[in-house]
Amino acid sequence: MREEVKTLDLNKYEQGVAITALNDMWNRQLVEHKPTDAVDELLEKIFAAPSKKVKLRHAQGQIYEAR
């Protein structure tokens, strides 16, 4: 059986939001004396995730990703 893997494309703002939310969860887990292993792993994945440059196009006042 194969494990399903999901991939997210996050810009810098979205990455910051995810890190902040996970950090808040990590702090709550510490206060409640619960294990933080799962949150630690997710934070490590976010920090280790490779970056890629994406071309952006401007059209009619809107910005979108060129494909």
C-alpha angles and dihedrals in degrees: 000000000000123000115235114234124198124204125203128199108211128179119218093269094050091046089053091050091050092048092048092049092048091047090052090049091048090053092049090050090053093050091049091047092240125142116270097197097113093047090046091054093049092049090050091051092051093049093045096045113119120244126226131194116238126198113233124206128204118216129163094343094310130106120216138165115268113231 
